[in-house]
């Protein structure tokens, strides 16, 4: 039923359009939308329209208050001489960071991939760490209930912080409830996970690709532990076996109820490390459901559940597939 009538016979159904344009249109109700364009933007712009976009992502992060704000990043103009997407690199010598106060903030890659010769369709917004930022993750996220979507994270300098760090602690919410969806993590050779979550509950990683990452996902509980979190529908692969040590590491003395579900492991493990597709440490609890592994996988060795049940998972070759021994 119409909830009102406009002049000239138009009926009004639903929420009226607010004054203003672009990002300000729903401000106050749905948060503000900001736009970032590394080829055509300017940090002197308002950032509220695609045609009035900011130049730098950190400018938009600083302007955003959280509270439902959304930052859209346009992919770079492609250099037709290369098959790799053009990278977005921080303007300063530090990598990107989202402060704890930025609660309910979303950062979304808005890529037009029709003209980009990229193997990862839909993953054309590539964030690369600064060459001199060698002690922090490419993006450090501390705001609770955030959304990180349609982005690719590529190693810059060899850093100690992985590619995306969800940084928590025992005394505050930090990155509680963060969702990471449809992202690519590429060429991480760090001693922590390419996606590194420390002490945050209710974190979900959906539909992501981990390519040649020494450690893929690491949920690490130290002070407040990890609980009620999930890794769903992700793919782990590599080009050289030596590049991978552990795809998924679930760690921490009181880490509980972590689910790994519907993931595909096509990579080959390296030698000389822990060499596991999934490794729940002895104290971590949860479950491994409906995952697919290469052939000749042994429970307790390459897939180490400890206190986590392994149910309905498969080992496969190009010709055959069979239920992983010891699962049901």
Secondary structure, 3 states (H helix, E strand, C coil): CCCEECHHHCEECCCCCCCCCHHHCCCCCCCCEEEECCCCCCCCCCCCCHHHCECCHHHHHHHCCCCCCEEEEECCCCCCCCCCCCEEECCCCCCEEECCCCCCCEEEEECCCCCCCCCCCCCCCEEECCCCCCCCCCEEECCCCCEEECCEEECCCCCCCCCEEEECCCCCCCCCCCEEECCEEECCCCCCCCEEEECCCCCEEECCEEECCCEEEEEECCCCCCEEEEEECCEEECCCHHHCCEEEEEECCCCEEEEEECCEECCCCCCCCCCEEEEECCCCEEEEECCEEECCCCECCCEECCEEEEECCEEECCCCEEECCCCC
